[in-house]
Amino acid sequence: MKTLLAAYSGVNKGTGSSLLSALLELASSPWLSRPKLVKHLQVVAVLQFIVSFLTMGFVCTVLMVYLFFTDCWLIPAVYAAWLIFDWNTPKQGGRRSSWVRNWTVWTYFRDYFPIRLIKTHDLLPSRNYVFGYHPHGIFCFGAFCNFSTEATGFSKKFPGIRPSLATLAGNFRLPVLRDYIMFAGICPVNRNSIDYLLARNGTGNAVVIVVGGAAESLDCVPGQNCVTLKNRKGFVKLALQKGADLVPVYSFGENEAYHQVIFEEGSWRRYLQRKLQKLLGFAPCLFHGCGFFSSESWGMVPYCKPINTVVGEPITVPKVEEPTPDIVDMYHDMYIRSLTELFDKYKTRFGLEETESLLIQ
């Protein structure tokens, strides 16, 4: 502030040198230094993602309803007509945009943590794939950055493969949000959408399913590597029915982004979380990160912890239109073994102890 007053004073006195020196001093201020500015842009990029997914759908819905009762009623009327016309697009491969997936904001998003994508094996464009992503974390930062943007270079590392991150179908009923996430290549996690991608959209498709879902997010805490998988077999049956290869994916550091209050099993708070999860489709977690200006304060900004997403070796899956429970169990066991081996192989590389083990529940 003193610098700005000095500049103003220099102008009043007609001394250009005073103004110039004051501006130079302003430019050299610590809060305007390049590293600080870049860090703030990274924080803004991450908050943009969080706020968009938490509030965009609700805010745009309220705004559309409000505009219906104003002189601008034509705007929501036209959008409503478009919504009806375009209603089934999310179930038919969506409407991905290379331009949106390559926005510069995603590079700032990537560099905040940072997030990295590690390739272990080639994927053939002549096959389709079902990626099982673990763990869920709070916001699936690794899944979004790696598979819904090009910030980590997915298309260059896996040429000919089109990833589609599957998320709650309810998101595609909300105005504006549905279009925003479709541009990123996100699809509904329902039968119709995944059937289309794996059976009627050619080859080279990779549907990314966060297998543990909302239930798993209730158990994500720093230092714990726990996945909800033991009774999750639907994605394996789906892969068998479509003849899509299974690919285990593990993100080291996904659980480190936030601190969460874990309520004891059997408590009324945990019971309420479970009930709301089934009712809403997502888990109401009680968590915190750090503040916008300081890592010492609490806020919605995630902690700067590296997230390393390792894409494992594909498991070749035959096409079986009516797989028996025994066949599903066999491939489910193969998937669990493959995921465990992937975790054990890379855990020490990303800061875990050799004694750490993957807990599957």
Protein Blocks (a to p, Z undefined) as FASTA:
>chain_A
ZZmmmmmmmmmnopaklmmmmmmmmmmpmklgmklmmmmmmmmmmmmmmmmmmmmmmmmm
mmmmmmmmmmklmmmmmmmmmmmmmmmmmmnopaadfklmmgfklmmmmmmmmccdddfb
dcdfkbccddddddfbjnommmmmmmmccknommmmmghiacdddddfklmmpghklmmm
mmnopacddfklmmmmmmmnoghiacdddfklmmlmmmgcghiacddfklmmklmmmmmm
nopacdddddehjlmmpccddddehiaklmmmmmmmmmnopacdddddddfkbckbgcfb
dcdddddddddddddddddfbacfklmmmmmmmmmmmmmmmmmmmmmmnopafkbccddZ
Z
